[in-house]
């Protein structure tokens, strides 16, 4: 709170407001953590045919997602 005061932030949120904001955004964080992050952090050696145009083929999509989610993560 000292930093907010130091930079003349006038609308300092209450603890309850912060908790409500986190609660409102929890679903987005869960979705991102369990769907987008594994896709963007997958091993870059996977074939380049993993593009969205190929995903309507259900069998192809299932295999690609399984492989993407089973590869080691590349998070620095």
Order of alpha helices (4+ residues) and beta strands (2+ residues): alpha-alpha-alpha-alpha
